Amino acid sequence: MRNTRTPPRHPVDISEEAGVRYLHFGSDWVQGAMRIARPWSLELAYTREMMAGLLLRPAAEWPRSALLIGLGAGSLAKFIYRYLPECRTTVVEINPQVEFIARQFFKLPDDPQRLDVVIGCGADYVLGGGRGFDLILVDGFDPEARTGPLDTIPFYQGCRARLSDDGLFGVNLLGRDRNFPASVDRLNQAFDGRVAVLPSCDSGNTIAFATGGKPVDVTLDAMRVRATALKQTTRLDLLPTISRLQLANPLPDGRLRI
């Protein structure tokens, strides 16, 4: 998703290699991917880690609503649609061409009752107010890897305001970017320090989670139980993510608290 308030003009391209279909925005930089034989799976490592929020809240009836800023190849939207059938998802994407390609080439479902795609600026949508969400995931870059208004204190504060009491916020950042420490600082300011940052993936993508309502207080053992259940039902293996989380965050008494 291009993060400006003007219509994007970059091309949207598709490539395929070794059974994987890729989405590009006029460059070799990958904006999304789908293994053709497993269209519901999360092909890219960072997208798998964006779903690690499922380890931080009790699985029963959570999340019931999700807001995704940035559609890309639709990987996160498809995963939630397939494996969290009680969750109603809204996706905000500024480029209508991306929605068309996600439906035509990446098997994005056409079911507006459960998966509603809104064409518009993600920052404007969040700051415009409205209903709350249990889960907000932000994954938005332009072809030059710029985040624009999606990496600002007002935007993060707006996301916090749109979270339900047990809501959770997740964002994809570029850990190798020189501005990465400033991004984490903005998150900490907006969420009063209630932030957990994972180590950078091999791709350089770095996932951070935050909350502003009901605290996250979960043991490593509970996360492992949830990860094992997820692997059995969805094939998503988040057990390595738990180990990575331990490397990046102090976990006194074997608990994550944010």
Secondary structure by P-SEA (a helix, b strand, c coil): cccccccccbbbbbbbcccbbbbbccccccccccccccccccccaaaaaaacccccccccccccbbbbcccccaaaaaaaacccccbbbbbbbccaaaaaaaacccccccccccbbbbbccaaaaaacccccccbbbbbbbcccccccccccaaaaaaaaaaccccbbbbbbbcccccaaaaaaaaaaaaacccccccccccccbbbbbbbccccccccaaaaaaaaaaaaacccccaaaaaaaaaaccccccccccc
